[in-house]
């Protein structure tokens, strides 16, 4: 549970300000989108893809998930996100996720040793 909490906080620190800057999202909408994306990425990317295919595949999946998820939410709420803004969000999300995956690896080594 603490791993998920760390992920929620780390992703929110980057995603929420970017969504507020690039879109017409309210602070609540940006926070809820960030939390929802993080939860999806945790269970799909960190619990399945990272274990099965490694950090590179999980990072790529997290970036693609960010584009698809934020594009769909942006359409639903009419946030006006362009493809270049979605690309920036995806690259930042992927970079943060890459670091988080490295943190998970260190965390697991310490936890089990």
Order of alpha helices (4+ residues) and beta strands (2+ residues): alpha-alpha-alpha-alpha-alpha
